Amino acid sequence: MLPVFKDGQIEVGMSTASAQRMGNEGGDYYICDDEEIGEYVSYYPCDQVICIMPCPHCDDSFPCDEAGLHECNNSGGGDEWEDGWHDGGGSSTGGGGGSSSGGSSTGGSSQTSSHKKTASQITNMAKSVAKSIPGTDAQCSEGVRRAFKSLFGKLPAGMNCNANSMVKYWMNNPSLWQEIAMSQAQGYANQGYFVVAGWINPSGGSGHVVVIVPGTERYSENWGKKVPNTMDTGYNMRSSSQKLSNSFAREKISGVKFFLYK
């Protein structure tokens, strides 16, 4: 699969034998074909795995692994881009203390946020990240880190840790991470917000963290209620979308917390 930047969003393409190399004023580009989205244009060979992400502050795009080197060419320059990358990017409304109302999978309240993406960007990010982590060992916190970096470029220091510490960081930083109810999680993810869920292991062992991805809530017999969809790269899991109840056992229901990146 090939993530490419197309029409302002990250798209995932599948190379085919019918890929054509063309020319344009800026150099070569490639006409590729994808089994889901059809024909698209890429400035990279169709069989080359590369991730391209848009800059949220200017019209540029850049390779995901070069996010830290990107010089934003908006009027504020590179320093402004760097300083405002994850500090909230200005004021937000409706995202203060307490929970917001009505964040169900059918809509819910919305809030102004410089960190809001599109549902398509989050979906394609999840597919890319789930495929990018080899093996079957527990890599849940690494999956969440890659997801965040893919969408926003710069990782907060508080997320460079294990799952237990990551959840504590979200809890202790309400100016950036708003705690929400499970019933709100799917709705916010569908609106393009970066939503996470985490469980702290009370015995000090490994906790667990996931990203809530766009989709429709599904009923879980194990949990006895509808649950949102998650990207999970934990032990024996490399899923871009599965039921939350497949990520957390029934006995952990009361301990799972949900957060929205403002």
Beta strands, then each sheet from edge to edge (+ up, - down):
strand 1: 2-6
strand 2: 9-13
strand 3: 20-24
strand 4: 27-34
strand 5: 38-42
strand 6: 52-54
strand 7: 61-63
strand 8: 177-180
strand 9: 195-199
strand 10: 208-220
strand 11: 225-232
strand 12: 239-243
strand 13: 257-261
sheet 1: 1+ 2-
sheet 2: 3+ 4- 5+
sheet 3: 6+ 7-
sheet 4: 8+ 13- 9+ 10- 11+ 12-
end
